[in-house]
Amino acid sequence: MLKEVQKEGHKAVVQSAAASSLGKMFIRVFKENGIKTINLVRRDDVKEELLSLGADYVLNTTDPDFEAKLGEIAKKEHATKFYDAICGEFTVKVLRKLPFGSVVNVYGGLSGDINLPITLTDLFGGKTISGFMLQAHHGKLTLEEKIKLAEQIQSSLKTTLKSNVAQAFSLEEFEKAIEHSFRFGSTGKTILKF
């Protein structure tokens, strides 16, 4: 995602599901590379943590003025890229608040809604929307580029790309682990110990 944003010349990026492990990695990686992030969450209790990681903005999508704030900040920061893990009507709601020339990449369907209620008007102003699949980008790399990328990832696993582990369970506690993951997923990863 970083390489794509740099190649396309975006100055600021919007991301949904910002409190997820990937969302937190996203904040740290983009901060290290001088790209501002507008981070979308559903709960206020995660805002401080994301700001401490380097998030430039954290917006609660359930706030009544969410769309107005997003439009104002996206325009001010020239946020013309949106990585979306939610999909559905939410994706289009965000797309409508982004500046002309914006690019939306959907990489997940957390809403369970895979339909995008887009009108032709939504695409005016040079806005585009497409899917983002890591395998497609990774497949275009040369062997040397893949090795370099693997080395970069490996060296960052305990810093920029780290994931918090909320709780570990034994294999016999599989059902408890699943329940914990659903209830406390945003506090960190739930892992099984074999």
Backbone torsions as a table, in degrees:
resi	resn	phi	psi	omega
1	MET	NA	-43.6	178.6
2	LEU	-58.8	-47.9	-178.5
3	LYS	-60.4	-40.5	179.7
4	GLU	-64.0	-45.7	-179.9
5	VAL	-62.3	-43.1	179.1
6	GLN	-64.7	-44.0	-179.7
7	LYS	-62.3	-40.0	-178.1
8	GLU	-82.4	-10.7	174.9
9	GLY	78.8	28.2	178.3
10	HIS	-76.4	141.5	179.9
11	LYS	-95.0	-25.6	-179.2
12	ALA	-147.9	150.1	-174.8
13	VAL	-131.8	142.0	173.9
14	VAL	-101.8	140.0	174.0
15	GLN	-136.7	141.2	173.1
16	SER	-93.7	170.3	-179.2
17	ALA	52.6	41.4	-173.0
18	ALA	-67.6	-19.9	-179.6
19	ALA	-85.5	-2.5	178.0
20	SER	-72.9	168.3	177.2
21	SER	-59.2	-44.6	178.3
22	LEU	-62.9	-41.3	179.1
23	GLY	-59.7	-40.4	179.2
24	LYS	-68.4	-40.0	176.0
25	MET	-61.6	-43.9	179.3
26	PHE	-54.0	-47.7	-179.6
27	ILE	-59.7	-48.9	-177.3
28	ARG	-64.5	-44.3	-178.6
29	VAL	-63.4	-46.6	-177.9
30	PHE	-69.7	-36.2	176.7
31	LYS	-60.9	-45.9	179.4
32	GLU	-60.3	-24.0	-176.6
33	ASN	-107.5	13.8	172.4
34	GLY	73.2	24.0	179.3
35	ILE	-111.2	126.3	-178.0
36	LYS	-72.7	148.8	178.9
37	THR	-124.2	137.9	171.7
38	ILE	-112.3	113.4	-168.3
39	ASN	-108.5	127.1	-175.7
40	LEU	-104.8	127.4	-179.2
41	VAL	-134.0	171.5	178.6
42	ARG	-108.6	-5.4	-175.6
43	ARG	-136.6	141.6	179.4
44	ASP	-72.1	-25.4	-174.5
45	ASP	-69.0	-7.8	178.1
46	VAL	-100.7	-6.8	-175.2
47	LYS	-58.8	-50.8	-176.5
48	GLU	-60.0	-42.1	179.2
49	GLU	-60.9	-45.6	-178.5
50	LEU	-66.1	-38.2	176.7
51	LEU	-64.5	-37.2	179.0
52	SER	-68.9	-23.0	177.0
53	LEU	-80.6	-13.4	179.6
54	GLY	117.3	6.9	177.3
55	ALA	-60.1	137.3	177.5
56	ASP	-80.8	-39.2	179.5
57	TYR	-141.6	143.4	173.4
58	VAL	-132.2	119.2	-178.2
59	LEU	-116.9	135.6	176.8
60	ASN	-88.8	119.2	-176.0
61	THR	-70.1	-10.9	178.8
62	THR	-93.2	-6.4	177.9
63	ASP	-68.0	143.2	-179.0
64	PRO	-62.3	-28.2	-179.1
65	ASP	-101.0	17.4	-177.4
66	PHE	-54.0	-51.0	-175.5
67	GLU	-63.6	-41.1	179.0
68	ALA	-64.1	-44.3	178.5
69	LYS	-62.4	-44.9	-179.6
70	LEU	-59.8	-47.0	-179.9
71	GLY	-59.7	-42.3	-179.6
72	GLU	-65.3	-47.1	-177.9
73	ILE	-69.9	-42.5	-179.6
74	ALA	-60.3	-39.6	178.3
75	LYS	-68.0	-47.0	-178.0
76	LYS	-60.2	-42.5	-175.2
77	GLU	-94.0	-0.2	-177.4
78	HIS	56.3	47.3	179.5
79	ALA	-80.0	99.9	-174.1
80	THR	-113.9	17.7	177.2
81	LYS	-135.7	135.6	179.3
82	PHE	-133.6	119.3	173.0
83	TYR	-100.6	119.3	-172.1
84	ASP	-118.7	125.8	176.6
85	ALA	-101.5	-1.6	-172.3
86	ILE	-93.9	-55.4	-179.1
87	CYS	76.1	176.4	178.1
88	GLY	78.5	-151.3	-177.2
89	GLU	-59.0	-33.9	179.5
90	PHE	-58.4	-43.5	-179.2
91	THR	-57.1	-45.3	-178.1
92	VAL	-69.3	-37.0	177.5
93	LYS	-58.4	-44.3	179.1
94	VAL	-69.5	-45.9	179.4
95	LEU	-50.4	-41.9	-177.1
96	ARG	-66.0	-20.3	-178.7
97	LYS	-97.3	-3.1	-178.8
98	LEU	-86.8	153.9	179.8
99	PRO	-64.8	165.3	174.9
100	PHE	-55.1	146.8	177.5
101	GLY	81.0	8.4	-177.5
102	SER	-73.4	152.4	-179.8
103	VAL	-122.1	127.0	177.8
104	VAL	-111.1	129.1	174.7
105	ASN	-119.3	118.2	178.4
106	VAL	-95.0	125.2	-179.6
107	TYR	-122.8	3.5	179.5
108	GLY	-156.3	171.3	-179.2
109	GLY	-135.7	51.8	-176.8
110	LEU	-59.5	-26.0	-179.5
111	SER	-73.0	-18.7	-175.0
112	GLY	82.8	-4.5	-179.4
113	ASP	-105.3	111.4	-177.8
114	ILE	-95.3	3.2	178.8
115	ASN	-93.2	137.9	177.9
116	LEU	-111.3	107.3	-178.1
117	PRO	-77.3	69.4	-176.1
118	ILE	-93.4	142.1	172.3
119	THR	-110.0	164.8	177.4
120	LEU	-58.7	-36.6	179.3
121	THR	-59.4	-34.8	179.7
122	ASP	-60.9	-25.9	-176.5
123	LEU	-96.2	-5.5	176.0
124	PHE	-63.4	153.8	-178.8
125	GLY	83.7	18.7	175.5
126	GLY	74.3	18.6	178.1
127	LYS	-77.3	141.4	178.2
128	THR	-131.5	155.9	178.0
129	ILE	-139.6	136.0	179.1
130	SER	-155.3	172.9	176.0
131	GLY	-85.4	154.8	176.1
132	PHE	-123.2	121.5	179.9
133	MET	-129.5	118.5	-175.7
134	LEU	-55.5	-41.0	-177.7
135	GLN	-57.6	-36.1	-179.9
136	ALA	-65.1	-39.8	179.4
137	HIS	-74.3	-42.3	-178.9
138	HIS	-63.7	-36.8	-179.6
139	GLY	-64.4	-21.5	-179.3
140	LYS	-84.1	-10.9	-177.9
141	LEU	-78.0	148.0	173.3
142	THR	-75.1	167.0	178.2
143	LEU	-58.5	-42.5	179.1
144	GLU	-61.9	-42.0	178.6
145	GLU	-65.2	-38.4	178.3
146	LYS	-64.8	-41.6	178.9
147	ILE	-64.6	-44.4	179.2
148	LYS	-62.1	-42.5	179.1
149	LEU	-63.5	-44.5	179.0
150	ALA	-60.5	-40.0	178.2
151	GLU	-65.5	-41.5	178.4
152	GLN	-62.8	-43.9	179.8
153	ILE	-63.8	-47.6	-179.2
154	GLN	-57.7	-42.0	-177.7
155	SER	-73.3	-13.4	-177.2
156	SER	-107.6	1.9	-174.4
157	LEU	-63.5	-25.3	-179.7
158	LYS	-101.1	1.5	-179.4
159	THR	-126.7	-97.5	-175.2
160	THR	-59.0	-38.7	-175.3
161	LEU	-103.7	20.9	-178.0
162	LYS	-73.8	152.1	174.2
163	SER	-118.8	139.1	175.2
164	ASN	-81.0	139.2	175.3
165	VAL	-102.7	118.0	-179.1
166	ALA	-78.4	-44.4	-179.2
167	GLN	-162.3	147.5	177.1
168	ALA	-112.7	142.8	-180.0
169	PHE	-128.3	153.4	173.6
170	SER	-77.3	163.1	-179.9
171	LEU	-59.6	-33.3	179.1
172	GLU	-66.9	-21.0	-179.8
173	GLU	-97.3	27.2	-175.8
174	PHE	-51.4	-46.9	-177.9
175	GLU	-64.0	-40.4	176.6
176	LYS	-63.4	-38.3	180.0
177	ALA	-63.9	-43.3	178.6
178	ILE	-61.9	-46.8	179.7
179	GLU	-60.6	-44.1	179.4
180	HIS	-61.4	-43.3	-179.1
181	SER	-60.5	-43.2	179.4
182	PHE	-67.8	-37.2	-176.3
183	ARG	-81.5	-35.1	-171.7
184	PHE	-127.5	26.6	-175.5
185	GLY	-56.0	-34.5	-176.9
186	SER	-80.0	-6.1	177.6
187	THR	-86.1	-12.4	-180.0
188	GLY	150.5	177.8	-178.3
189	LYS	-76.1	143.3	169.9
190	THR	-102.1	123.6	-176.1
191	ILE	-120.9	156.0	174.8
192	LEU	-104.3	133.1	175.7
193	LYS	-99.6	125.5	179.4
194	PHE	-96.1	NA	NA
